[in-house]
Amino acid sequence: MSTRTLVTAHGVVDQPDDAAVAAAFRDCAGAGFWLDITAPDGADLALLEHGLAFHPLTIDDIQHHTRRPKFEDYGSYSFVVLFSAQDDPAGLIFGEHHVYVSPHYCVSVRQEASADIEQLLDQWRKGGNAGDDGKPPMFSYLVMDGIVDSLFSVLDSVNNQVDAMTDAIIAGDAAGKLVVVSRLKHQVSELRRVLGAQQDLFQRLVSHVIAGGSEEVAHYYRDVYDHVIRQYDMVDSLRDLLGTTMDIYLSTVSNRLNGTVKTLTVIASVFLPLTFLTGFFGMNFAFLVQFITAPWTFAIGVALMVLSVIVQYALFRHHGWI
């Protein structure tokens, strides 16, 4: 079901009609303007294209999704596609946000509910974001900053999972960790792909605003750009940490395999002289049989076997093999 929320310096209006949106849009320079739309239907798309005069190509992107961060300049406004993410046991869930950006207004459109946007809307419902400097709020900055900052919690969650898994592997609990490492590497690769594109997006957005002479607006957008750079650096660190974790896992598995092989080798080495002795005294040659009929010869054979085990044990201990 489609939902609209209109936010200006005067307050928040839920489910405004087209006339209320158009009136607030005309006054955006004085009171600011933020229209948030969730799950847009035909009426919402018609309002964007005809009521607010946004380019038809942006409407097409909203309907079909771009699947990647995007920046397009349309003169009086910019159209950007940003991604947020949520950590889920089944994997990362990315949310696609289509945002019309201008110094005086902002229109955000998404298909699914977003906790970060809803939190920002609730703050405005409580009057917590209204400025006291007489200037209209810069909603484009607030919305983009909220979307971008949502990725910090995801990165922290992935980082905690990597740390916990590394500690478990070092402690000797490596069972089943290869699947977890592979899943985390896939998540980090997806985050790196998204953040790399968003970093380029904000670089172009800041350059565009500066070229247009809006240096004050550029300061706000540059703040969001700095957040994206920090997130990209965090993803690079996580990728390196996962590579180290994989090396630790492989080393642990190799050490366990070496320990198993060493144990089997020691066992085989112990039985090698025993097998030789039993085979030698078990030969049924007449010359040999006539000399081992006495009872004491059995004691000699057993003593030789015990002695061979003691000698091997001493050698293994001397060389540090056991």
Summary of the structure (lengths in Angstrom):
residues: 322
radius of gyration: 35.4
end to end distance: 70.3
largest distance: 120.5
contacts: 932
relative contact order: 0.08
helix: 64%
strand: 13%
